[in-house]
C-alpha cells in the first residue's frame, strides 16, 4: 500500500506571541473580512446508525453542501475528524468556500483504522485554505488527548463564528465534543442552526434519494446514443468515444478512437494516446460540453430529469477518484456535472 503523507500543522499552544505567520492573525483577519462564518461539529461514524464507511460519506457531504448553500456560507471551520467534520470540509471545497481545518493535534489520524479515511484527511489538510493544530498533548496521556479533542470544538468558536452547523443523533444530545461545542455556543450567544441529523434519517427511509452508481444506465458515458453527437465537425457514437478522442491532438489516434466498435474499446484506446499537454486543465470543460450534447437528446434528457433531486454518484471499483467515488473517497466530478446539468433542463 502507498504510504500516506499527512502534513504537519503549526500548533497554537506553541506560540508565545502573535505575528503575521501565526494562525491567530489569519483567523482574526477572517473574522474581520467575512460575515458568514460557521463551524461544523457532529457525530462520528460509529454513532450514526446504518452508516457504511465506503458507501455513505458522500451522503453526509451532500447534506452538508445543501446546508452550506442555504446559509450562503463564506467560511467554514471544522475539526478534520472522520464523519461530519470531513464531510462538511469536502462539501465546502466543492463549493469553493474558504476552509479552516482546526485539528485537535498533529497525528489525530493515528486514531483511525481505515486508511481511506486517513487519505481523505491528508487531502483535505493539503487543500485547506488554512490549517493548524490546537494543542500538542502527550499521546500516552488519555486525559490530555480527550481534552485536546474537546478544546478543538471550543477553539472554533473563538474566531467570530456566527453559527454552528450541527449533525447529532438525539441520543448524543448531551454527550461528546459536539454537545460541548453546542453548550459553549449557547454561552457565547452564537447561533445554532437546526440539527441536520433528520436529513440522514430521510436517507435511511428512502426519502432522500441517492444513485450510488450510474453504469449500465442512460446516465453512463458508455450509453449508445440515439444519434451520434457532432463535436468540432466529427461524429461520435457515444460520449465515451468523444471524451477519449479529445485526450489527444493526434489526428490518426482520434480517428482510431472515433471508429472504435464499442465504448469499452474507445476507453481502452484512450489509455494509450499521446496525451495533450493541457489535458488536466481541459478535461472538465470537455466532459461538460459532451454532456450538454448528449442530454440534448430527448431520451437522455428524460432519464436525467427522472432522477429528480437525487444525489448522483459515479460509484466505481476501479479507483477513479476524480470523476467518481471509490471506497468512499473521490471528487465525483461526473456526478456533479450531471446534477448541475439537471438544473438547466
C-alpha positions as CSV (number, residue, x, y, z in Angstrom):
1,X,0.0,0.0,0.0
2,X,1.2,3.5,-0.8
3,X,2.4,5.4,2.3
4,X,0.1,8.2,3.2
5,X,1.8,11.5,3.9
6,X,-0.1,13.8,6.3
7,X,1.0,17.4,6.5
8,X,2.4,18.6,9.9
9,X,0.5,21.6,11.2
10,X,1.5,24.6,13.3
11,X,0.4,24.3,16.9
12,X,-1.5,27.1,18.6
13,X,-0.2,26.3,22.1
14,X,3.4,26.6,20.9
15,X,3.1,30.4,20.2
16,X,4.1,32.8,22.9
17,X,3.4,35.9,20.8
18,X,1.3,36.8,17.8
19,X,2.8,37.6,14.4
20,X,1.7,37.6,10.7
21,X,2.9,34.0,10.5
22,X,0.8,32.7,13.3
23,X,-2.7,31.1,12.9
24,X,-4.2,33.6,15.3
25,X,-3.6,36.5,13.0
26,X,-5.1,34.7,10.0
27,X,-8.3,33.9,11.9
28,X,-8.7,37.4,13.1
29,X,-8.4,38.7,9.6
30,X,-11.1,36.2,8.5
31,X,-13.4,37.4,11.3
32,X,-12.9,41.0,10.1
33,X,-13.4,40.2,6.4
34,X,-16.4,37.9,6.3
35,X,-19.8,38.0,7.8
36,X,-21.0,34.4,7.3
37,X,-18.6,32.3,9.3
38,X,-19.8,28.9,10.6
39,X,-18.2,25.9,12.3
40,X,-19.2,22.3,11.8
41,X,-19.4,19.8,14.6
42,X,-21.1,16.4,14.5
43,X,-21.3,12.7,15.2
44,X,-18.5,10.2,14.3
45,X,-19.4,7.3,12.1
46,X,-19.7,4.9,15.0
47,X,-22.6,7.0,16.3
48,X,-24.5,7.2,13.0
49,X,-26.9,4.2,12.8
50,X,-26.7,2.5,9.4
51,X,-23.6,4.4,8.2
52,X,-21.4,2.4,5.8
53,X,-17.9,3.9,5.5
54,X,-17.3,3.0,1.9
55,X,-20.8,4.0,0.8
56,X,-22.3,6.8,2.8
57,X,-19.6,9.5,3.3
58,X,-20.8,11.4,0.2
59,X,-24.4,11.4,1.5
60,X,-23.1,13.3,4.6
61,X,-21.2,15.6,2.3
62,X,-24.4,16.2,0.2
63,X,-26.4,17.0,3.4
64,X,-23.7,19.5,4.4
65,X,-23.5,21.0,0.9
66,X,-27.2,21.8,0.9
67,X,-27.0,23.5,4.3
68,X,-23.8,25.5,3.4
69,X,-25.5,26.7,0.2
70,X,-28.7,27.6,2.1
71,X,-26.8,29.7,4.6
72,X,-24.6,31.3,1.9
73,X,-21.6,30.3,4.0
74,X,-18.4,32.2,3.3
75,X,-16.0,30.5,5.8
76,X,-16.3,27.1,7.5
77,X,-14.3,25.9,10.5
78,X,-14.1,22.2,11.1
79,X,-12.0,19.7,13.1
80,X,-10.9,17.2,10.5
81,X,-12.4,14.2,12.3
82,X,-13.9,11.2,10.5
83,X,-17.6,11.7,9.8
84,X,-19.4,15.1,9.8
85,X,-16.3,17.2,10.0
86,X,-14.6,15.7,6.9
87,X,-18.0,15.6,5.1
88,X,-18.5,19.3,5.7
89,X,-15.0,20.2,4.6
90,X,-15.4,18.1,1.4
91,X,-18.6,19.9,0.6
92,X,-17.1,23.3,1.3
93,X,-14.2,22.5,-1.0
94,X,-16.6,21.6,-3.8
95,X,-18.5,24.9,-3.3
96,X,-15.3,27.0,-3.2
97,X,-15.9,28.1,0.4
98,X,-12.9,29.2,2.5
99,X,-12.0,26.3,4.7
100,X,-10.2,26.3,8.1
101,X,-9.2,22.9,9.4
102,X,-8.9,23.2,13.2
103,X,-7.3,19.8,14.2
104,X,-7.1,18.9,17.8
105,X,-3.4,17.8,17.5
106,X,-1.0,16.5,14.9
107,X,-1.4,12.8,14.5
108,X,-5.1,12.5,15.1
109,X,-5.3,10.3,12.1
110,X,-3.4,7.6,14.1
111,X,-6.7,7.0,15.9
112,X,-8.4,5.8,12.7
113,X,-8.1,2.3,11.4
114,X,-9.5,2.9,7.9
115,X,-6.7,4.0,5.5
116,X,-9.2,5.6,3.2
117,X,-10.3,8.0,6.0
118,X,-6.6,8.9,6.5
119,X,-6.1,9.5,2.8
120,X,-9.1,11.8,2.7
121,X,-7.9,13.7,5.8
122,X,-4.5,14.2,4.2
123,X,-6.1,15.5,1.1
124,X,-8.4,17.9,3.0
125,X,-5.5,19.1,5.0
126,X,-3.3,19.6,1.9
127,X,-6.1,21.6,0.1
128,X,-7.4,23.6,3.1
129,X,-7.1,27.4,2.9
130,X,-5.8,27.5,6.5
131,X,-5.0,24.7,9.0
132,X,-3.5,24.3,12.4
133,X,-3.5,22.1,15.5
134,X,-5.0,23.3,18.7
135,X,-2.6,21.5,21.1
136,X,0.3,19.1,21.4
137,X,-0.7,16.6,24.1
138,X,1.2,13.6,25.3
139,X,-0.3,10.8,23.2
140,X,0.1,8.4,26.1
141,X,-2.0,10.7,28.4
142,X,-5.5,9.8,27.5
143,X,-7.0,12.7,29.5
144,X,-4.8,15.2,27.7
145,X,-5.8,13.7,24.3
146,X,-9.5,13.9,25.2
147,X,-9.0,17.5,26.4
148,X,-7.4,18.4,23.1
149,X,-10.4,16.8,21.3
150,X,-12.8,18.9,23.3
151,X,-10.8,22.1,23.1
152,X,-10.8,21.8,19.3
153,X,-14.5,22.3,19.3
154,X,-14.4,25.3,21.6
155,X,-11.5,26.8,19.7
156,X,-13.6,27.0,16.5
157,X,-16.0,29.4,18.3
158,X,-13.3,32.0,19.1
159,X,-13.0,33.4,15.7
160,X,-16.2,35.3,15.1
161,X,-18.3,32.2,14.0
162,X,-21.8,33.4,13.5
163,X,-23.3,29.9,13.8
164,X,-22.8,26.2,14.4
165,X,-23.7,23.6,11.9
166,X,-24.5,20.5,14.0
167,X,-25.2,16.9,13.0
168,X,-26.0,14.9,16.1
169,X,-28.3,11.9,16.8
170,X,-30.8,12.7,19.6
171,X,-29.2,10.1,21.9
172,X,-26.0,12.0,21.7
173,X,-27.5,15.3,22.7
174,X,-25.7,15.6,26.0
175,X,-22.5,13.6,25.1
176,X,-19.2,14.1,23.4
177,X,-17.5,17.0,21.7
178,X,-20.5,18.1,19.7
179,X,-22.5,18.6,22.9
180,X,-19.6,20.5,24.4
181,X,-19.4,22.8,21.4
182,X,-23.1,23.5,21.5
183,X,-23.0,24.3,25.2
184,X,-20.2,26.8,24.6
185,X,-22.1,28.3,21.6
186,X,-25.1,28.9,23.9
187,X,-22.8,30.6,26.4
188,X,-21.4,32.9,23.7
189,X,-24.8,33.7,22.2
190,X,-23.8,32.0,19.0
191,X,-26.5,31.0,16.6
192,X,-27.1,27.2,16.5
193,X,-28.5,26.1,13.2
194,X,-31.1,23.3,13.1
195,X,-29.7,19.8,13.7
196,X,-29.1,18.2,10.3
197,X,-29.4,14.6,11.6
198,X,-33.0,14.3,10.4
199,X,-31.7,14.6,6.8
200,X,-29.8,11.4,7.5
201,X,-33.0,9.7,8.7
202,X,-34.6,10.8,5.4
203,X,-31.8,9.0,3.5
204,X,-32.3,5.9,5.7
205,X,-36.0,5.9,4.9
206,X,-35.5,6.5,1.2
207,X,-37.0,10.0,1.2
208,X,-33.6,11.4,0.3
209,X,-32.7,9.6,-2.9
210,X,-29.2,8.6,-3.8
211,X,-28.0,7.0,-7.0
212,X,-24.8,5.2,-5.9
213,X,-23.7,4.3,-9.4
214,X,-24.6,5.2,-12.9
215,X,-23.0,2.5,-15.0
216,X,-25.4,0.5,-17.2
217,X,-27.9,3.4,-17.2
218,X,-28.6,6.2,-19.6
219,X,-26.5,8.4,-17.4
220,X,-23.4,6.4,-18.2
221,X,-20.9,7.7,-20.7
222,X,-21.0,4.2,-22.2
223,X,-24.7,4.5,-23.2
224,X,-25.2,4.2,-27.0
225,X,-26.8,7.4,-28.3
226,X,-29.9,7.6,-30.4
227,X,-27.8,9.5,-32.9
228,X,-24.1,10.4,-32.9
229,X,-23.1,13.7,-31.3
230,X,-21.2,16.1,-33.5
231,X,-18.3,17.8,-31.9
232,X,-15.8,20.0,-33.9
233,X,-17.1,18.6,-37.2
234,X,-16.7,14.9,-36.1
235,X,-19.4,12.4,-35.1
236,X,-19.2,10.2,-32.0
237,X,-21.3,7.2,-31.3
238,X,-21.1,7.7,-27.5
239,X,-19.9,10.3,-25.1
240,X,-17.0,7.9,-24.2
241,X,-15.8,7.9,-27.8
242,X,-15.8,11.7,-27.8
243,X,-14.1,12.1,-24.4
244,X,-11.3,9.6,-25.1
245,X,-10.6,11.1,-28.6
246,X,-10.4,14.6,-27.0
247,X,-7.4,13.5,-25.0
248,X,-5.1,13.8,-28.0
249,X,-4.5,16.2,-30.9
250,X,-3.0,13.4,-33.0
251,X,-5.5,13.0,-36.0
252,X,-4.7,9.3,-36.5
253,X,-5.3,8.4,-32.9
254,X,-8.5,10.5,-32.8
255,X,-9.9,8.7,-35.8
256,X,-8.9,5.3,-34.4
257,X,-10.9,6.0,-31.3
258,X,-13.8,7.5,-33.2
259,X,-14.1,4.3,-35.2
260,X,-13.9,2.0,-32.2
261,X,-16.6,-0.6,-32.3
262,X,-17.7,-0.2,-28.7
263,X,-17.3,2.5,-26.0
264,X,-15.2,0.0,-24.0
265,X,-12.8,-0.3,-26.9
266,X,-12.7,3.5,-27.1
267,X,-11.8,3.7,-23.5
268,X,-9.0,1.1,-23.9
269,X,-7.6,3.0,-26.9
270,X,-7.8,6.3,-25.0
271,X,-5.4,5.0,-22.3
272,X,-2.5,4.8,-24.8
273,X,-2.9,8.0,-26.8
274,X,-0.3,10.8,-26.9
275,X,-1.9,12.9,-24.2
276,X,-2.2,16.6,-24.9
277,X,-0.2,18.8,-22.5
278,X,-3.2,20.8,-21.3
279,X,-5.5,17.8,-20.7
280,X,-5.7,18.2,-17.0
281,X,-7.0,21.8,-17.3
282,X,-9.3,21.0,-20.2
283,X,-10.9,17.7,-19.2
284,X,-13.8,19.1,-17.1
285,X,-14.8,21.5,-19.9
286,X,-14.5,18.7,-22.4
287,X,-16.8,16.5,-20.3
288,X,-19.3,19.3,-19.7
289,X,-19.5,20.1,-23.5
290,X,-20.1,16.4,-24.3
291,X,-22.7,16.0,-21.6
292,X,-24.7,19.0,-22.9
293,X,-24.7,17.5,-26.4
294,X,-25.7,14.1,-25.1
295,X,-28.5,15.3,-22.9
296,X,-30.0,17.5,-25.6
297,X,-31.3,14.2,-27.0
298,X,-34.9,13.7,-25.6
299,X,-34.5,10.1,-24.3
300,X,-31.4,11.1,-22.3
301,X,-32.8,14.4,-21.1
302,X,-35.9,12.5,-19.8
303,X,-33.7,10.0,-18.0
304,X,-31.7,12.7,-16.2
305,X,-34.8,14.7,-15.3
306,X,-36.3,11.5,-13.8
307,X,-33.6,11.5,-11.2
308,X,-35.4,14.4,-9.6
309,X,-33.3,15.9,-6.8
310,X,-31.4,12.7,-6.1
311,X,-27.7,12.8,-5.3
312,X,-25.9,11.3,-8.3
313,X,-22.6,9.4,-7.5
314,X,-20.3,7.9,-10.1
315,X,-19.6,4.9,-7.8
316,X,-16.9,2.6,-9.1
317,X,-14.5,-0.2,-8.1
318,X,-11.6,0.8,-10.4
319,X,-10.1,3.6,-8.2
320,X,-11.4,6.5,-10.2
321,X,-11.4,9.2,-7.5
322,X,-11.6,12.2,-9.9
323,X,-14.7,11.5,-11.9
324,X,-16.3,9.3,-9.3
325,X,-16.1,7.7,-5.8
326,X,-14.3,4.5,-4.9
327,X,-14.5,3.1,-1.3
328,X,-15.9,6.4,-0.1
329,X,-13.1,8.5,-1.5
330,X,-13.4,10.8,-4.6
331,X,-14.4,14.1,-6.0
332,X,-17.4,12.8,-8.0
333,X,-16.9,15.4,-10.8
334,X,-19.1,13.4,-13.2
335,X,-21.9,13.2,-10.8
336,X,-21.6,16.9,-10.0
337,X,-21.7,17.8,-13.7
338,X,-24.8,15.7,-14.2
339,X,-26.5,17.3,-11.3
340,X,-25.6,20.8,-12.5
341,X,-26.9,20.0,-15.9
342,X,-30.1,18.6,-14.5
343,X,-30.8,22.1,-13.0
344,X,-30.9,23.6,-16.5
345,X,-33.3,21.1,-18.1
